[in-house]
């Protein structure tokens, strides 16, 4: 019966991030910097809100779009933080994580044969969904612009088939973001064209040297903003994503969402209300800690001679593989074998990630110090 399985599904690969992480899991003495997940616990007041919701039997379906109180809180959050205005009754959708928001958006706006422009290297979660929709991913090379996905880069890849441009910033895997001026230039380039912007802003609360600006401030009618609480409030397992789009679009997206999941977890939604109101600034102490880790890791990486761009946000470094003798996957395997250090091969982030590897600094300073020690040992002993 295997021959009856959808060919598009069969052709999808498991995420290279998870594949490599699973491959080295359980190896004795391993230090791993593979997973992009905050190492802080969910703030206590958010957990208490969830417990209260259970005690009060808040365990039924909510509105498909999410509890109205949560949509109001989300609307107020992005207005205060990023100067965006969305009607909570018609333009805000609560999803099962940002991943579901990406899925339902693509399934709403994409058709057979249209093109989606992605920066390369990029998070691997977009391409499989694009292909399942029958659309074509087009990778824009950002390796020679210090990983900046600017209007000048984008313009080279626009064709009459372009339906959407994915704008993830700060980026996974590079940590690079975009300035207000760069976003205004992209908006000017796209305005009035039959092209959507999918702005994946899940790391918006984790910028270190500038304030986050959303492109929706300049291109509202063509933009779908995707955010959530996984990174900002250390709530990865709670699975709360937030989607903001003009009413003409969000009211189509909700159809796909409704038949996909019905609604997000009611208990997680009550926790999310607490996070976006009482915990509106919960990301600040985490961001301060990440900033210290970022500087420490950057100083260590550069001191041992590695070629790396300082990230603006998120919690990743995307580093040039220090040898031409090994591809990124084999280099990462060699790190595992020689010094018991697990990182992610750049090839997991599209073909344009080849020649790089990613490390996450969402780990304790003690873990980061040991990882840097092992990386330095490898450089001294095995890189000639």
N, C-alpha and C positions, 0 to 999 in steps of 0.2 A: 504493500500500500504506500510505501514511501514515494513512489513516482507520482502520487496524486497531491503531494504537498506543494503549496504555492512556490514557484521557482524564485520569486523575488525574496521570499523568506529564506529559502535554502541558500541563496547567494549572500546573505548577510553574515558577517563575521561577528563573533563576540567581541566586545570592547577590548582593545589591546591593553588598556589600563588594568582591567579586571583579570584578563588572561595572564598577564605577567605577575600581578600580585598573587593570584591563586597558585601560580607555578612555584613561587618561592615560599609560600605560607607554610609554617611549621618547621622550616629548616632551623636546626639548633644554632643559637648564637647570632641569628640574623638581626640586623638593624634595617628597618624598612622606612623609606620616605616616599611611599608610592601613593597613598590614598589622600585625596583632597577633602578632608573632613576636619572641622574644628575639633581641637582636643579639649575644649572647655565643656563642662556640663551645661545643659540647658538651665538658665537662671531659675532659682528656687521659686520665685513668685509665679512663674509661668507653669511650673509643675503643679503648684498648689491650685492654680485655676483649673487645671485639667482634673485633679482629684475632686475638686468641688463639683465639677460638671458631672462626674460619674455619680457622686453621692446624690445629686439632684436629678438623676435619671435623664440626663441630657444625652440620650443614646439612640435617638431616632434619626431618620432622614432629615436633612435640611432642604431648603430651596436648592434647586439644581445649581444656581449660580453661587451658592454659599449663603450663610446666615447674613441677613441685611446689616446687622450690627457690625459684623466683621468687614463687610464691603465698605461701610461708612468709615470704619477705622482705617482701612487700607487707603481709601481715597484721601482722608485727612493726612495720613502719613506721607504719601508722595507729594501732596500739596505743600506741606510744611518743609519737607526735605528737598524736593526737587522742582518746586514751582509748577506742578502739573495739576490740571483740573479734570476730574472724571466724575460723572454722575454715578453714584453707587448703585442706583436702581437699574441702570441699563448699560453701563460701560466698565464694570468691574466683575471679574470672574475668579472664584476661588477654585484652584485645581489641586490635583494630587501631585504636589511637587511641581517645580519648574519643568520637569521632563514631560509631564502630561500636557502642560501649557504649550510646549513646543510641538508636541504631537498633534493636538487638536487644531492648532493654528495652521500647520502645514496641510493637514487634511481638509481644511476649509478653503485655503487660497491656491493650492497647487492642482495642476492637471497634467495629463500625459504630455510629455515633450517640452514643458516649460523649464526654464533654467533658474537655479538659485545660486547666487554668488556668495561664496564663503571665503574668509581669510584662511590662508594656509601658512603655517600649521594652525589647527583648530581642534577644539573638543570633539571627540568622535561621535557624539550623540545625535548630530544633525543628519549626516549623510544617509544612514539606514532608513530613516523616516522619509526623507526626500525621495529615495529610490522606491520605497514601498508605494509612494504616491504616483509613481511613473514619471517623476520629474528628474532633471539632470543636475547634479551638483557640479559647479564650476569653481575651481579653487584659484583664488587670487594670491599670487606670490608676494608675501610680505617679509621675506627673509632679508631683503636688502634695504628695508626702510626702518630698521631697528624694531621690526614687528608692528609698525604702525599702519593701520588699515585706513588710509586717508582717501579723500576724494580723487586725488591724482591716480592712485592705484586702482580704485573702483572703476573709474571711467574707462580704463583699457579693456574691461571685461563685460561691459554692458552691450547686449545685443537686442534685437527685436523680440527675442524669446525670453528675455529676463523678466521674471515675475516677482522675485524677492531677493533682497540682500540681507544676509545675517550679520548683525553687528554685535558681537559679544565683547563687552568691555566693563570692567577690567577682564582680560582674557585668561581663559584656561586653554593652553598651558603657559603662556608667556608672562602673564601678570601685567601686560602693557594695557593702558587705557587710552582715552582720547580727550583732548582739550575742548573747551567750549568753541574755540575758533575752528578746530578741525571738524567738529560736529556741524557747525553752521555751514561749512563748505560742502559737506556731504548733503545736507538738507537742500542747499541751493542747487546742487547737481541733480537731485532726484525729484524735486518739487514739480508737480504737474505731469510727471511721467506715470505710466501705468505700472508702477513698481511699488511693492510694499517693502518696508523696513521691519525686520524682526529684531528688536533690540533686546538682547539677553543681558539684563542688568542685575543678575543674581548676586554679584559681588559689589554692588553699588555702595554698601556701607563700609567696605574695606579698601578705601583709598588712603594713601599715606601722606601725600604732599599737595593735594588739591582736593576741592570739593567735587563730588560727582555731579555731572550735568546730563540730563536725558535728552536725546535727540527729539523726543516727542514735544519738547518745548518749542521746537522750530518746525516740526513736520507732523503735527498731530494726526491729520486725516489719513496719512499713509503709514502710520507707525503702530505696531503692536508691541507694547512694553511687557516684558516678562520679568518677574521678580519673585521673591519668596523669602522664607524665614530660615532656610537651611544654614546659610553662611552667616547672616547678620545676627541671628539669635541662637546659633548652635543647635538647630532643631532638624537635623537631617532626617532622622527617623520619624518625625511627626508628619512629614509629607504634606506641607502646605506651600503651594505655589500661588502666585497672584498674576493675573493677566489684565492689562488695561488696554482698551481699544475704543475707537469711536463707535457709537451705537449701531451704525449700519453694518459694522463688521462683527462686533461682539455678539450681536443677536443672531448671527449665523454660526459663530464659533460655539455658542452654548448648545446648539443642536448636536454637534459632534460630541461635546463633553457629556451631555445628558445620556446619550446611548453608550458612551464609553465607560463611565464610572458612576452615574447618577449624581453623586455629590462627594465632596471630600469628607473625611471623618468628622463627625459632629464634635467629638471630644477634642480633637486637634484644633478645630475651629475656635472652640472656647479658649483654648490656650493661646491661639493666635491673636484673639482680641486683646488679651492681657499683654502680649508681646508688643503689639503695635500702639498701645495706649500708655499704660504704666511703664512698659519697657521700651519706649520709643528710642531711648539712647543706650540700650543695653550693649550695642556693638562697641561703644567707645573704649571700655577697659580692655576688651579683647584686641581691638585695633592697636591700642598702645603697646600691648605685649607683642603682637605680630611685628610692629615697627622695629622693636628692639631685636627680635629674631632675624628680621630681614637684614638689618645692618650687620649683625654678627655673621650670618651666612655669606653675605656679599663680600665682606672683608676676608673671610676664610677662602672663598672660591677664587678671588682675584689674587690673593697672596700666593696661592699654589699654581698660578698661571693659567687658570681656566678662562675661556672667552665667554662672557655672560653679560646680558643687558639687565640693568637694575629695574625690577618691576615697579610699576606705579601702584599696583593694588593686588587684590586676591592674596594667595600665599604660595606662589610658585616661582621657581627659577627655571628657565629653559636654557640649557647650557650646551655649548658646542662640544661634541665628542672630540677628545684630545688626540685622536689618532685616525689616520686614513686606512689603517690595516683592518679595521673591524667596522661593520655596519652598526647601527644603533642597538639593534636587538642583541647581537653577539657581544657588543661592548658591555651591555647591561648584564648579560649572563656571565661575562668574565669578572665583573665586579662582585657578583654573587659568589662565584667560585673562589676568587682570590682573597677577598677581604670581608665576605659575608655582609655586603651592603646591597640593598634592593632599591633601585630607582626605576623610572618608567622610560622605555625606549621612545625616542621621538617619532618613530614610525607609527606609533599608536595614534598620532595626531595628523594623519594623512601622509601621503608620499612626500609632501613638502616639509614634514617634520624629520625626515631622515637626516642623519648626521648630528642629531641633538639628543639630549636626554632631559627629562623633567624630574625635579625634586620638589617635594612639598615641605614648607617650613611650618606647617600646622602641627608641630610636635614640640615636646618640652625642650628647653635649652640643653638639658643633659643629653637627650637623644640626638639633638642637632650637633652638639660638640663631638660626640662619639662618631657620628656619621661623617663629619668633616675630617676627623682624625683618620678614619679608614680610607676616605677618598684621597687624602694627602699621602697616606702610605702607598696606595695603589699608584699614584702619580710618580712617586719617587722610585718605586721598585720595578714598575712594568712599562712606563712610558719613556721611551728613549728619544 
